Amino acid sequence: MLLEKVEQAISRLRGAGVASPEADAWHLAVFATGVSRGELQARAVRGDVMLTDDEAQVFDAGLSRRVAREPLWHITGRAPFLQFELVVGPGVFTPRPETELLTEQARTEAQLMPPRDGVVRVVDLCAGSGAIGLALAADIPHLDVLLVEKSPEAAAYLQTNRTAIAPVNTEILQGEVGQAVTHRSPGSVDVVVSNPPYLVEGADELDVETHGHDPHEALFASDGGLAVIREVVEVSAQLLRDGGVVFIEHGIDQSEAVQSLLTTQGFARAETIVDLVGRPRFTRAERARR
């Protein structure tokens, strides 16, 4: 019976040190059966769910991988982000729930901006799987979004997600952060968003899944974790129009440094926003009038 199988899986996952054993066990059941969690749980309580041999094989194989601390979303191939599902896997950073807060605030402000020439222009630097930029583009049809990602492996996932989520009003640039200025004129952009690498290798504690499976280049940066953030700030200063806004995710101990970088580059009203558990998570600033 499914319920017994899930309970056994929860026990194995808990013993392996998985942080969310119950949720992960049910995610694996959903993955194996293609039935929603709510429906599966209702049917399991009634005792009328039996896995087919193929479903049991998929469930058991996924469970073994998760017990070995392979990320759940690498096993299922998809990660939730807001109301979307992103295709993810080896070679691309898996988006985290805390980035949803940045995306929601950027979306709110982009929706309120008056379009120029019919569009509001957005650039997503270090786009990865496309979580932030694609979510914005899908929700606001009059956005024009450039997604910049240097990793060929990550850019492949980005292209897949773009095709599924927002193929019309988006463009991908596979290249360095600085190359964005060759695709968008200085002072022409309304919003810049970025979740760059900002961890310090050897200093920041990581769970097994992150350390073993997220791409190194998507996690770590030199100069105390600020090297890529500095590039993002410099490029944002060139791209943004007067009054345009930038949103940068960063480490919980980097808010003062990020605000200082922004101020030095001519930004005003730099403000750090905390996540749902009160940790400084991202900073917003406005491009001051030149």
NUZA-778482 format. One record per residue (C-alpha): residue in three letters; x negated, y, z negated. Coordinates in steps of 0.2 Angstrom, whole numbers. Layout:
// NUZA-778482
<r rest="ALA" xx="X" yy="Y" zz="Z"/>
...
// end
This chain:
// NUZA-778482
<r rest="MET" xx="0" yy="0" zz="0"/>
<r rest="LEU" xx="-6" yy="18" zz="4"/>
<r rest="LEU" xx="-4" yy="24" zz="-14"/>
<r rest="GLU" xx="-15" yy="11" zz="-21"/>
<r rest="LYS" xx="-28" yy="14" zz="-7"/>
<r rest="VAL" xx="-28" yy="33" zz="-11"/>
<r rest="GLU" xx="-30" yy="30" zz="-30"/>
<r rest="GLN" xx="-45" yy="19" zz="-27"/>
<r rest="ALA" xx="-52" yy="32" zz="-15"/>
<r rest="ILE" xx="-50" yy="45" zz="-28"/>
<r rest="SER" xx="-59" yy="35" zz="-41"/>
<r rest="ARG" xx="-74" yy="31" zz="-29"/>
<r rest="LEU" xx="-75" yy="50" zz="-24"/>
<r rest="ARG" xx="-75" yy="55" zz="-42"/>
<r rest="GLY" xx="-88" yy="43" zz="-46"/>
<r rest="ALA" xx="-99" yy="50" zz="-31"/>
<r rest="GLY" xx="-98" yy="68" zz="-39"/>
<r rest="VAL" xx="-86" yy="75" zz="-25"/>
<r rest="ALA" xx="-79" yy="91" zz="-32"/>
<r rest="SER" xx="-61" yy="88" zz="-26"/>
<r rest="PRO" xx="-58" yy="69" zz="-25"/>
<r rest="GLU" xx="-39" yy="69" zz="-25"/>
<r rest="ALA" xx="-38" yy="82" zz="-11"/>
<r rest="ASP" xx="-51" yy="74" zz="-1"/>
<r rest="ALA" xx="-43" yy="57" zz="-2"/>
<r rest="TRP" xx="-27" yy="63" zz="4"/>
<r rest="HIS" xx="-35" yy="73" zz="18"/>
<r rest="LEU" xx="-43" yy="56" zz="24"/>
<r rest="ALA" xx="-26" yy="48" zz="23"/>
<r rest="VAL" xx="-19" yy="62" zz="34"/>
<r rest="PHE" xx="-34" yy="60" zz="46"/>
<r rest="ALA" xx="-31" yy="41" zz="47"/>
<r rest="THR" xx="-12" yy="42" zz="50"/>
<r rest="GLY" xx="-9" yy="58" zz="58"/>
<r rest="VAL" xx="5" yy="61" zz="46"/>
<r rest="SER" xx="6" yy="77" zz="35"/>
<r rest="ARG" xx="1" yy="76" zz="17"/>
<r rest="GLY" xx="18" yy="80" zz="11"/>
<r rest="GLU" xx="27" yy="67" zz="21"/>
<r rest="LEU" xx="14" yy="54" zz="17"/>
<r rest="GLN" xx="15" yy="57" zz="-2"/>
<r rest="ALA" xx="34" yy="56" zz="-1"/>
<r rest="ARG" xx="34" yy="40" zz="8"/>
<r rest="ALA" xx="20" yy="33" zz="-3"/>
<r rest="VAL" xx="31" yy="37" zz="-19"/>
<r rest="ARG" xx="45" yy="27" zz="-10"/>
<r rest="GLY" xx="33" yy="13" zz="-7"/>
<r rest="ASP" xx="36" yy="12" zz="12"/>
<r rest="VAL" xx="19" yy="17" zz="19"/>
<r rest="MET" xx="8" yy="3" zz="25"/>
<r rest="LEU" xx="-8" yy="7" zz="35"/>
<r rest="THR" xx="-10" yy="-2" zz="51"/>
<r rest="ASP" xx="-27" yy="-11" zz="53"/>
<r rest="ASP" xx="-34" yy="3" zz="64"/>
<r rest="GLU" xx="-28" yy="16" zz="51"/>
<r rest="ALA" xx="-36" yy="7" zz="37"/>
<r rest="GLN" xx="-52" yy="6" zz="47"/>
<r rest="VAL" xx="-52" yy="24" zz="50"/>
<r rest="PHE" xx="-48" yy="28" zz="32"/>
<r rest="ASP" xx="-61" yy="16" zz="25"/>
<r rest="ALA" xx="-75" yy="23" zz="37"/>
<r rest="GLY" xx="-71" yy="41" zz="32"/>
<r rest="LEU" xx="-71" yy="36" zz="14"/>
<r rest="SER" xx="-88" yy="28" zz="15"/>
<r rest="ARG" xx="-95" yy="44" zz="23"/>
<r rest="ARG" xx="-87" yy="56" zz="11"/>
<r rest="VAL" xx="-94" yy="45" zz="-4"/>
<r rest="ALA" xx="-111" yy="48" zz="4"/>
<r rest="ARG" xx="-107" yy="66" zz="2"/>
<r rest="GLU" xx="-105" yy="70" zz="21"/>
<r rest="PRO" xx="-94" yy="85" zz="22"/>
<r rest="LEU" xx="-75" yy="81" zz="24"/>
<r rest="TRP" xx="-73" yy="93" zz="38"/>
<r rest="HIS" xx="-87" yy="84" zz="48"/>
<r rest="ILE" xx="-78" yy="68" zz="46"/>
<r rest="THR" xx="-61" yy="75" zz="52"/>
<r rest="GLY" xx="-69" yy="87" zz="64"/>
<r rest="ARG" xx="-58" yy="101" zz="59"/>
<r rest="ALA" xx="-58" yy="114" zz="45"/>
<r rest="PRO" xx="-44" yy="125" zz="40"/>
<r rest="PHE" xx="-46" yy="144" zz="40"/>
<r rest="LEU" xx="-31" yy="155" zz="36"/>
<r rest="GLN" xx="-17" yy="148" zz="48"/>
<r rest="PHE" xx="-29" yy="140" zz="60"/>
<r rest="GLU" xx="-39" yy="124" zz="62"/>
<r rest="LEU" xx="-57" yy="126" zz="68"/>
<r rest="VAL" xx="-67" yy="113" zz="77"/>
<r rest="VAL" xx="-83" yy="110" zz="67"/>
<r rest="GLY" xx="-97" yy="98" zz="64"/>
<r rest="PRO" xx="-116" yy="96" zz="64"/>
<r rest="GLY" xx="-124" yy="111" zz="70"/>
<r rest="VAL" xx="-112" yy="124" zz="65"/>
<r rest="PHE" xx="-108" yy="132" zz="48"/>
<r rest="THR" xx="-91" yy="127" zz="41"/>
<r rest="PRO" xx="-81" yy="142" zz="36"/>
<r rest="ARG" xx="-77" yy="144" zz="17"/>
<r rest="PRO" xx="-61" yy="151" zz="9"/>
<r rest="GLU" xx="-69" yy="166" zz="2"/>
<r rest="THR" xx="-72" yy="173" zz="20"/>
<r rest="GLU" xx="-53" yy="173" zz="22"/>
<r rest="LEU" xx="-52" yy="188" zz="11"/>
<r rest="LEU" xx="-64" yy="198" zz="22"/>
<r rest="THR" xx="-54" yy="193" zz="37"/>
<r rest="GLU" xx="-38" yy="198" zz="30"/>
<r rest="GLN" xx="-44" yy="215" zz="25"/>
<r rest="ALA" xx="-52" yy="218" zz="42"/>
<r rest="ARG" xx="-36" yy="212" zz="50"/>
<r rest="THR" xx="-26" yy="225" zz="40"/>
<r rest="GLU" xx="-37" yy="239" zz="45"/>
<r rest="ALA" xx="-38" yy="234" zz="63"/>
<r rest="GLN" xx="-19" yy="233" zz="65"/>
<r rest="LEU" xx="-18" yy="251" zz="58"/>
<r rest="MET" xx="-31" yy="258" zz="70"/>
<r rest="PRO" xx="-24" yy="268" zz="85"/>
<r rest="PRO" xx="-30" yy="259" zz="101"/>
<r rest="ARG" xx="-41" yy="269" zz="113"/>
<r rest="ASP" xx="-38" yy="265" zz="131"/>
<r rest="GLY" xx="-26" yy="252" zz="125"/>
<r rest="VAL" xx="-38" yy="242" zz="114"/>
<r rest="VAL" xx="-46" yy="241" zz="98"/>
<r rest="ARG" xx="-64" yy="235" zz="100"/>
<r rest="VAL" xx="-71" yy="222" zz="87"/>
<r rest="VAL" xx="-88" yy="214" zz="87"/>
<r rest="ASP" xx="-91" yy="198" zz="76"/>
<r rest="LEU" xx="-110" yy="196" zz="73"/>
<r rest="CYS" xx="-116" yy="179" zz="68"/>
<r rest="ALA" xx="-100" yy="172" zz="73"/>
<r rest="GLY" xx="-103" yy="154" zz="70"/>
<r rest="SER" xx="-87" yy="144" zz="73"/>
<r rest="GLY" xx="-78" yy="160" zz="77"/>
<r rest="ALA" xx="-68" yy="160" zz="61"/>
<r rest="ILE" xx="-67" yy="179" zz="58"/>
<r rest="GLY" xx="-67" yy="186" zz="76"/>
<r rest="LEU" xx="-55" yy="173" zz="83"/>
<r rest="ALA" xx="-43" yy="175" zz="69"/>
<r rest="LEU" xx="-42" yy="193" zz="72"/>
<r rest="ALA" xx="-40" yy="191" zz="90"/>
<r rest="ALA" xx="-26" yy="179" zz="89"/>
<r rest="ASP" xx="-16" yy="189" zz="77"/>
<r rest="ILE" xx="-19" yy="206" zz="86"/>
<r rest="PRO" xx="-17" yy="204" zz="105"/>
<r rest="HIS" xx="-23" yy="222" zz="109"/>
<r rest="LEU" xx="-40" yy="218" zz="101"/>
<r rest="ASP" xx="-55" yy="216" zz="112"/>
<r rest="VAL" xx="-67" yy="205" zz="102"/>
<r rest="LEU" xx="-85" yy="201" zz="106"/>
<r rest="LEU" xx="-92" yy="186" zz="97"/>
<r rest="VAL" xx="-111" yy="185" zz="95"/>
<r rest="GLU" xx="-120" yy="169" zz="90"/>
<r rest="LYS" xx="-138" yy="164" zz="94"/>
<r rest="SER" xx="-137" yy="145" zz="90"/>
<r rest="PRO" xx="-133" yy="135" zz="106"/>
<r rest="GLU" xx="-126" yy="121" zz="95"/>
<r rest="ALA" xx="-114" yy="133" zz="85"/>
<r rest="ALA" xx="-110" yy="142" zz="102"/>
<r rest="ALA" xx="-103" yy="126" zz="109"/>
<r rest="TYR" xx="-91" yy="125" zz="94"/>
<r rest="LEU" xx="-87" yy="143" zz="96"/>
<r rest="GLN" xx="-82" yy="141" zz="114"/>
<r rest="THR" xx="-71" yy="126" zz="110"/>
<r rest="ASN" xx="-62" yy="136" zz="96"/>
<r rest="ARG" xx="-61" yy="151" zz="108"/>
<r rest="THR" xx="-52" yy="141" zz="121"/>
<r rest="ALA" xx="-39" yy="134" zz="108"/>
<r rest="ILE" xx="-36" yy="150" zz="98"/>
<r rest="ALA" xx="-39" yy="166" zz="107"/>
<r rest="PRO" xx="-45" yy="164" zz="125"/>
<r rest="VAL" xx="-38" yy="180" zz="133"/>
<r rest="ASN" xx="-45" yy="195" zz="123"/>
<r rest="THR" xx="-62" yy="188" zz="117"/>
<r rest="GLU" xx="-79" yy="186" zz="124"/>
<r rest="ILE" xx="-94" yy="176" zz="118"/>
<r rest="LEU" xx="-112" yy="182" zz="119"/>
<r rest="GLN" xx="-125" yy="168" zz="115"/>
<r rest="GLY" xx="-140" yy="178" zz="109"/>
<r rest="GLU" xx="-147" yy="188" zz="94"/>
<r rest="VAL" xx="-138" yy="201" zz="84"/>
<r rest="GLY" xx="-147" yy="215" zz="93"/>
<r rest="GLN" xx="-141" yy="210" zz="110"/>
<r rest="ALA" xx="-124" yy="216" zz="106"/>
<r rest="VAL" xx="-129" yy="233" zz="110"/>
<r rest="THR" xx="-132" yy="227" zz="128"/>
<r rest="HIS" xx="-114" yy="222" zz="129"/>
<r rest="ARG" xx="-105" yy="236" zz="120"/>
<r rest="SER" xx="-109" yy="254" zz="122"/>
<r rest="PRO" xx="-116" yy="264" zz="107"/>
<r rest="GLY" xx="-102" yy="272" zz="98"/>
<r rest="SER" xx="-88" yy="262" zz="107"/>
<r rest="VAL" xx="-84" yy="249" zz="94"/>
<r rest="ASP" xx="-70" yy="251" zz="80"/>
<r rest="VAL" xx="-74" yy="237" zz="69"/>
<r rest="VAL" xx="-89" yy="226" zz="65"/>
<r rest="VAL" xx="-87" yy="210" zz="55"/>
<r rest="SER" xx="-101" yy="198" zz="50"/>
<r rest="ASN" xx="-104" yy="183" zz="39"/>
<r rest="PRO" xx="-123" yy="182" zz="41"/>
<r rest="PRO" xx="-136" yy="170" zz="33"/>
<r rest="TYR" xx="-140" yy="178" zz="16"/>
<r rest="LEU" xx="-146" yy="164" zz="4"/>
<r rest="VAL" xx="-164" yy="163" zz="-2"/>
<r rest="GLU" xx="-171" yy="146" zz="1"/>
<r rest="GLY" xx="-176" yy="138" zz="-16"/>
<r rest="ALA" xx="-168" yy="151" zz="-26"/>
<r rest="ASP" xx="-149" yy="149" zz="-23"/>
<r rest="GLU" xx="-141" yy="133" zz="-29"/>
<r rest="LEU" xx="-132" yy="123" zz="-16"/>
<r rest="ASP" xx="-120" yy="108" zz="-17"/>
<r rest="VAL" xx="-126" yy="92" zz="-8"/>
<r rest="GLU" xx="-114" yy="95" zz="7"/>
<r rest="THR" xx="-120" yy="112" zz="10"/>
<r rest="HIS" xx="-139" yy="108" zz="8"/>
<r rest="GLY" xx="-138" yy="92" zz="18"/>
<r rest="HIS" xx="-127" yy="97" zz="32"/>
<r rest="ASP" xx="-125" yy="116" zz="36"/>
<r rest="PRO" xx="-138" yy="122" zz="48"/>
<r rest="HIS" xx="-153" yy="130" zz="39"/>
<r rest="GLU" xx="-153" yy="145" zz="50"/>
<r rest="ALA" xx="-134" yy="149" zz="46"/>
<r rest="LEU" xx="-138" yy="148" zz="27"/>
<r rest="PHE" xx="-155" yy="156" zz="23"/>
<r rest="ALA" xx="-164" yy="173" zz="27"/>
<r rest="SER" xx="-180" yy="180" zz="23"/>
<r rest="ASP" xx="-183" yy="196" zz="13"/>
<r rest="GLY" xx="-173" yy="191" zz="-2"/>
<r rest="GLY" xx="-159" yy="185" zz="9"/>
<r rest="LEU" xx="-157" yy="202" zz="17"/>
<r rest="ALA" xx="-167" yy="201" zz="34"/>
<r rest="VAL" xx="-152" yy="197" zz="45"/>
<r rest="ILE" xx="-140" yy="208" zz="35"/>
<r rest="ARG" xx="-152" yy="222" zz="38"/>
<r rest="GLU" xx="-151" yy="219" zz="57"/>
<r rest="VAL" xx="-132" yy="218" zz="56"/>
<r rest="VAL" xx="-132" yy="235" zz="47"/>
<r rest="GLU" xx="-144" yy="243" zz="60"/>
<r rest="VAL" xx="-134" yy="236" zz="75"/>
<r rest="SER" xx="-117" yy="241" zz="67"/>
<r rest="ALA" xx="-124" yy="259" zz="65"/>
<r rest="GLN" xx="-127" yy="259" zz="84"/>
<r rest="LEU" xx="-111" yy="251" zz="89"/>
<r rest="LEU" xx="-98" yy="260" zz="78"/>
<r rest="ARG" xx="-89" yy="276" zz="83"/>
<r rest="ASP" xx="-87" yy="289" zz="70"/>
<r rest="GLY" xx="-75" yy="283" zz="57"/>
<r rest="GLY" xx="-77" yy="265" zz="62"/>
<r rest="VAL" xx="-79" yy="251" zz="49"/>
<r rest="VAL" xx="-90" yy="237" zz="45"/>
<r rest="PHE" xx="-87" yy="222" zz="34"/>
<r rest="ILE" xx="-102" yy="211" zz="29"/>
<r rest="GLU" xx="-101" yy="196" zz="18"/>
<r rest="HIS" xx="-116" yy="193" zz="6"/>
<r rest="GLY" xx="-122" yy="185" zz="-9"/>
<r rest="ILE" xx="-115" yy="189" zz="-26"/>
<r rest="ASP" xx="-131" yy="198" zz="-32"/>
<r rest="GLN" xx="-134" yy="208" zz="-16"/>
<r rest="SER" xx="-120" yy="221" zz="-16"/>
<r rest="GLU" xx="-131" yy="235" zz="-22"/>
<r rest="ALA" xx="-145" yy="231" zz="-9"/>
<r rest="VAL" xx="-132" yy="230" zz="5"/>
<r rest="GLN" xx="-124" yy="247" zz="0"/>
<r rest="SER" xx="-141" yy="255" zz="0"/>
<r rest="LEU" xx="-145" yy="248" zz="17"/>
<r rest="LEU" xx="-128" yy="255" zz="23"/>
<r rest="THR" xx="-131" yy="272" zz="16"/>
<r rest="THR" xx="-148" yy="273" zz="23"/>
<r rest="GLN" xx="-141" yy="270" zz="40"/>
<r rest="GLY" xx="-128" yy="283" zz="39"/>
<r rest="PHE" xx="-113" yy="274" zz="32"/>
<r rest="ALA" xx="-101" yy="282" zz="20"/>
<r rest="ARG" xx="-89" yy="275" zz="7"/>
<r rest="ALA" xx="-98" yy="259" zz="4"/>
<r rest="GLU" xx="-87" yy="248" zz="-7"/>
<r rest="THR" xx="-90" yy="230" zz="-12"/>
<r rest="ILE" xx="-74" yy="219" zz="-14"/>
<r rest="VAL" xx="-74" yy="204" zz="-26"/>
<r rest="ASP" xx="-67" yy="187" zz="-21"/>
<r rest="LEU" xx="-53" yy="178" zz="-30"/>
<r rest="VAL" xx="-64" yy="173" zz="-45"/>
<r rest="GLY" xx="-71" yy="190" zz="-47"/>
<r rest="ARG" xx="-88" yy="188" zz="-38"/>
<r rest="PRO" xx="-94" yy="202" zz="-27"/>
<r rest="ARG" xx="-91" yy="195" zz="-10"/>
<r rest="PHE" xx="-92" yy="207" zz="4"/>
<r rest="THR" xx="-95" yy="226" zz="7"/>
<r rest="ARG" xx="-85" yy="238" zz="18"/>
<r rest="ALA" xx="-91" yy="254" zz="24"/>
<r rest="GLU" xx="-87" yy="268" zz="36"/>
<r rest="ARG" xx="-98" yy="275" zz="50"/>
<r rest="ALA" xx="-101" yy="293" zz="45"/>
<r rest="ARG" xx="-98" yy="307" zz="57"/>
<r rest="ARG" xx="-115" yy="310" zz="66"/>
// end
